[in-house]
């Protein structure tokens, strides 16, 4: 069994996946558009170029996603995507990239369990936790 996150976007799925490609060194997979499909009449705000289903691979994780059909988008809540990194400079860069145009929830800083930990909601509304391995502060 494998669990794969499926994200809904408010018309910016392709932009989000392109951003994740740059931010994480991810690989974009297949991108299917509403236009020309049996679901063309469900395209967000009548935009046939929007993504009906797409995927992006970040490390070993495949994220699937789509632009929510016909005004059915709801802001994500109740979860975060957690990124584990080994180097502080990598944690700093990823956090900074995700925070650009987004919203910092918990600033990235050293904790008792990690060299760096922070929480951010990116410009596409997706919540992330960044955790950097390593010795944290003494308790």
C-alpha positions in Angstrom: 0.0 0.0 0.0 1.2 3.5 -0.7 -0.4 6.8 0.4 0.0 9.7 -2.1 -1.0 13.3 -1.2 -3.4 14.9 -3.6 -3.5 18.7 -3.6 -6.3 21.0 -4.9 -5.3 24.4 -6.3 -7.3 27.5 -7.1 -6.3 27.6 -10.8 -2.5 27.6 -10.3 -1.6 23.9 -10.2 0.8 24.2 -13.1 2.5 27.3 -11.6 2.8 25.5 -8.2 4.4 22.4 -9.7 6.8 24.5 -11.8 7.7 26.3 -8.6 8.3 23.0 -6.7 10.4 21.9 -9.6 12.7 24.9 -9.0 12.5 24.9 -5.2 13.1 21.2 -4.6 14.7 20.0 -7.8 11.5 18.1 -8.4 10.5 16.4 -11.6 7.1 17.2 -13.1 5.2 14.2 -14.4 2.2 14.0 -16.7 -0.1 17.0 -16.8 -3.6 16.5 -18.1 -5.8 19.5 -18.9 -9.5 19.9 -18.7 -9.7 21.0 -22.4 -10.2 18.1 -24.8 -11.2 15.7 -22.0 -14.6 14.4 -21.0 -14.4 16.9 -18.1 -13.9 20.0 -20.2 -17.2 21.4 -19.0 -15.9 21.3 -15.4 -12.8 23.4 -16.0 -12.3 26.1 -13.4 -13.9 29.3 -14.5 -14.2 28.0 -18.0 -10.4 27.7 -18.5 -9.7 24.6 -20.5 -6.0 25.0 -20.1 -6.2 24.3 -16.3 -4.9 21.1 -14.9 -7.4 18.2 -14.4 -4.6 15.9 -13.0 -0.9 16.3 -12.7 2.0 15.0 -10.7 5.4 16.2 -9.4 8.0 14.0 -7.7 10.0 15.5 -4.8 12.7 13.1 -3.7 10.8 9.8 -3.2 7.4 11.5 -2.8 4.9 11.8 -5.6 2.5 14.7 -5.1 -0.6 14.6 -7.3 -2.8 17.6 -7.8 -5.3 19.5 -9.9 -7.1 22.8 -10.3 -10.3 22.4 -8.4 -13.3 22.2 -10.8 -16.0 24.8 -11.2 -15.6 27.1 -8.1 -15.2 24.1 -5.7 -11.8 25.1 -4.4 -11.3 25.1 -0.6 -8.2 26.4 1.2 -6.1 23.5 2.5 -6.3 22.9 6.3 -5.6 20.3 8.8 -2.4 19.0 7.3 1.2 20.0 6.3 3.7 18.5 3.9 6.8 17.8 5.9 10.2 18.1 4.3 13.2 16.5 6.0 16.6 17.9 5.0 20.2 17.1 6.1 21.9 20.5 5.8 21.1 23.8 7.4 21.8 25.8 4.3 19.3 23.7 2.4 16.7 24.2 5.1 17.3 27.9 5.0 17.0 28.1 1.2 13.9 26.0 0.9 12.1 27.9 3.7 13.0 31.2 2.2 11.8 30.1 -1.2 8.5 28.7 0.2 8.0 31.9 2.3 8.4 34.2 -0.7 4.9 35.3 -1.5 3.6 33.0 1.2 3.1 33.3 5.0 5.5 32.2 7.8 3.6 30.3 10.5 6.6 29.3 12.6 9.9 31.0 11.9 12.8 28.7 10.9 15.1 28.3 13.8 17.0 25.9 16.0 14.9 23.8 18.4 15.6 21.2 21.0 15.0 18.4 18.4 16.5 19.9 15.3 19.1 22.1 13.8 16.2 23.9 12.1 12.4 23.7 12.1 9.8 26.0 10.7 6.4 26.1 9.2 5.2 28.1 6.2 2.2 28.3 3.9 3.5 28.9 0.3 2.0 31.3 -2.2 -0.3 28.6 -3.5 -1.8 28.0 -0.1 0.0 24.7 0.7 1.3 24.3 4.3 4.8 23.0 4.7 7.0 22.0 7.7 10.8 22.1 7.2 12.8 20.0 9.6 16.6 19.8 9.4 18.4 16.9 11.0 21.1 17.6 13.5 21.7 18.5 17.1 19.3 21.0 18.5 19.7 23.2 21.6 20.3 21.5 24.9 17.1 21.0 26.8 
